[in-house]
Structure formats: C-alpha cells, structure tokens
Amino acid sequence: MDPFLENLARYQARVEAALDRRLPAAGILPARLHQAMRYATLDGGKRLRAALVYATAEALGAEAAGADVPAASVELIHAYSLVHDDLPSMDDDDLRRGKPTCHKVFGEAMALLAGDALQSLAFELLAGDPALAVAPEVRLEMLHRLARAAGAAGMAGGQAIDLEAVGRTLSLPELENMHIHKTGALIRTAVGLGVLYAGAGGTARAAALDEYAKCLGLAFQIHDDILDVEGDAEVMGKTGGADRARDKPTYPALLGLAEAKAAAREWCQAALASLGPLGDNGWMLRRVAEYAVTRNR
C-alpha cells in the first residue's frame, strides 16, 4: 500500500477514535442534541485538517499519538462550520459527506444548536483535556489561534464576505482574500497547532510551515471550486454545480477552468517549495499538498 495512504488512514482512524471518545454519548440528555453532534461529526470526511496536525507534529519529531486533542478540536470546528454552512439561511444544502445534512435529519433549530455545541467542545478540549501534555502557555496559544481561525478574522469573516459577494464579480485579490479567511484560516491553524504541540513555535521551520499552510489553503479551495464544476456528485457526497447555481464567485467563474487548474498547481508548487527546511521529514506534508489538488472529493 502507498505509504501516504497508509499514514492518512492511520490519522483518520486516530482522530475518529478521539472524537468518538470525546463527543457526548448519544443516549445522554439532551439526547437529540448529542445525536445531532455525533451525526454531524463522525463517520465521514477526509479528516485533512486533523491529518495536517499529525503530519506537522511528526515532521518536527513529535509523536502523533499526543496530538489527538488539537486534531480533534480542529475537526470539531470544521464540523460545526459545515453544519451551519448547510443551513437554509446559508447554502441550503441537502447532502453532506454522502448523507442528508444535519438540519434535514434533526431540523434547523437542533442543527444550529449542534453546531454551537461542537464549536464549544473544541475549545473545551484545548483548554482542559488532560491527554494534551503541553505547558499552560502553549494551551493558551492554541486556544488563541483556533479562536481567530473560527471568528471574524477567519471562517466567519470569510463566510460573510462570501454571502455579500453573491451575484458580484470579485477581483482575483478579493477572491483570494475571501478564501484565505473562509477555508485557509483553519488549514493554517491545523498546521500551526501541530507546530505548537511539537514545541517548534517561533522557529524558522515554523515560519516555513506557515507559508506552506497559506499556499495549501488556496490550492485546496481552488480545487474545491473546480470539483464543483466537473466533480462526480456521487463520489463527492454532495451536490455539484451548487456554486454556479447560486451565482457565487469562484476561481473557474473568474479565470476559466483551465486557468483555475493552473492556479491550483501553482499554489501547490509554492506550498511544496516552502517545505525545504524540513528536508525528508516533510514528505507526508508534500504528499498532502499533492493530494489537495488531485483528489476527487
């Protein structure tokens, strides 16, 4: 088996188990809320953000086993954002990860609460989960970074820009700025949490990894836009063509499909170039970047 796919499967299994242990049991009151939280989080997704936490930690010489808490926290924030994105007041999607979206199963009000609770749980874990063996000041920095990534300076801000851009033509810098916030902030934070867990904050390698994550976030989002145009909805587990139907600004709409693909490759190459200081230790992160622009879902 390809070592990359072996590692990716290992990371996916680790974070799935970590999430399963930390999410409230489905039968505990309020049971319907806990069921919605587990439905929205478990048994699906690429777990790319968790993989970045683990791969970064290992590239810096740390053990992946100790990074379960930041990996799970990043995935909880991602899951909350998807639940809220899918709501009728946002993107109004019916499918996510090959199954009905959370609000289709549990209703809009319960889905909203489930998203809120998932976000809160992410910060609760980073603040106090005893499995995270780092100094208090490192926990604090992890909390600070994840909060920024989720808030107005990150995903929430990017989503607000996205909503206001519907029906408009953005310039390329405006489109990049939107996706640096909406998608890139959490990817960048996933790498940053791996750096902090490994004790490498403030180093030249940390700076290189931050540049890698910035470039990877843009490559990932451009490829997502491309998949919305030409991806197989059954493979992706969500409805294709949704961005065009909603008249949302995307890279293919602005640049054309061929130029969007070229842009994704360019950002991927920039991400790869940033990994020079890691030498051979960065091999998994290199493969993640390549996967980001070749995946089919």
Secondary structure in CASP SS format (residue, H / E / C, confidence):
PFRMAT SS
TARGET T0000
AUTHOR 0000-0000-0000
METHOD secondary structure of the structure
MODEL  1
M C 1.00
D C 1.00
P H 1.00
F H 1.00
L H 1.00
E H 1.00
N H 1.00
L H 1.00
A H 1.00
R H 1.00
Y H 1.00
Q H 1.00
A H 1.00
R H 1.00
V H 1.00
E H 1.00
A H 1.00
A H 1.00
L H 1.00
D H 1.00
R H 1.00
R H 1.00
L C 1.00
P C 1.00
A C 1.00
A C 1.00
G C 1.00
I C 1.00
L C 1.00
P C 1.00
A H 1.00
R H 1.00
L H 1.00
H H 1.00
Q H 1.00
A H 1.00
M H 1.00
R H 1.00
Y H 1.00
A H 1.00
T H 1.00
L C 1.00
D C 1.00
G C 1.00
G C 1.00
K C 1.00
R C 1.00
L H 1.00
R H 1.00
A H 1.00
A H 1.00
L H 1.00
V H 1.00
Y H 1.00
A H 1.00
T H 1.00
A H 1.00
E H 1.00
A H 1.00
L C 1.00
G C 1.00
A C 1.00
E C 1.00
A H 1.00
A H 1.00
G H 1.00
A H 1.00
D H 1.00
V H 1.00
P H 1.00
A H 1.00
A H 1.00
S H 1.00
V H 1.00
E H 1.00
L H 1.00
I H 1.00
H H 1.00
A H 1.00
Y H 1.00
S H 1.00
L H 1.00
V H 1.00
H H 1.00
D H 1.00
D C 1.00
L C 1.00
P C 1.00
S C 1.00
M C 1.00
D C 1.00
D C 1.00
D C 1.00
D C 1.00
L E 1.00
R E 1.00
R C 1.00
G C 1.00
K E 1.00
P E 1.00
T C 1.00
C H 1.00
H H 1.00
K H 1.00
V H 1.00
F H 1.00
G C 1.00
E H 1.00
A H 1.00
M H 1.00
A H 1.00
L H 1.00
L H 1.00
A H 1.00
G H 1.00
D H 1.00
A H 1.00
L H 1.00
Q H 1.00
S H 1.00
L H 1.00
A H 1.00
F H 1.00
E H 1.00
L H 1.00
L H 1.00
A H 1.00
G H 1.00
D C 1.00
P C 1.00
A C 1.00
L C 1.00
A C 1.00
V C 1.00
A C 1.00
P H 1.00
E H 1.00
V H 1.00
R H 1.00
L H 1.00
E H 1.00
M H 1.00
L H 1.00
H H 1.00
R H 1.00
L H 1.00
A H 1.00
R H 1.00
A H 1.00
A H 1.00
G C 1.00
A C 1.00
A C 1.00
G C 1.00
M H 1.00
A H 1.00
G H 1.00
G H 1.00
Q H 1.00
A H 1.00
I H 1.00
D H 1.00
L H 1.00
E H 1.00
A H 1.00
V C 1.00
G C 1.00
R C 1.00
T C 1.00
L C 1.00
S C 1.00
L H 1.00
P H 1.00
E H 1.00
L H 1.00
E H 1.00
N H 1.00
M H 1.00
H H 1.00
I H 1.00
H H 1.00
K H 1.00
T H 1.00
G H 1.00
A H 1.00
L H 1.00
I H 1.00
R H 1.00
T H 1.00
A H 1.00
V H 1.00
G H 1.00
L H 1.00
G H 1.00
V H 1.00
L H 1.00
Y H 1.00
A C 1.00
G C 1.00
A C 1.00
G C 1.00
G C 1.00
T C 1.00
A H 1.00
R H 1.00
A H 1.00
A H 1.00
A H 1.00
L H 1.00
D H 1.00
E H 1.00
Y H 1.00
A H 1.00
K H 1.00
C H 1.00
L H 1.00
G H 1.00
L H 1.00
A H 1.00
F H 1.00
Q H 1.00
I H 1.00
H H 1.00
D H 1.00
D H 1.00
I H 1.00
L H 1.00
D H 1.00
V H 1.00
E H 1.00
G C 1.00
D C 1.00
A H 1.00
E H 1.00
V H 1.00
M H 1.00
G C 1.00
K C 1.00
T C 1.00
G C 1.00
G C 1.00
A H 1.00
D H 1.00
R H 1.00
A H 1.00
R C 1.00
D C 1.00
K C 1.00
P C 1.00
T C 1.00
Y H 1.00
P H 1.00
A H 1.00
L H 1.00
L H 1.00
G C 1.00
L H 1.00
A H 1.00
E H 1.00
A H 1.00
K H 1.00
A H 1.00
A H 1.00
A H 1.00
R H 1.00
E H 1.00
W H 1.00
C H 1.00
Q H 1.00
A H 1.00
A H 1.00
L H 1.00
A H 1.00
S H 1.00
L C 1.00
G H 1.00
P H 1.00
L H 1.00
G H 1.00
D H 1.00
N H 1.00
G H 1.00
W H 1.00
M H 1.00
L H 1.00
R H 1.00
R H 1.00
V H 1.00
A H 1.00
E H 1.00
Y H 1.00
A H 1.00
V C 1.00
T C 1.00
R C 1.00
N C 1.00
R C 1.00
END
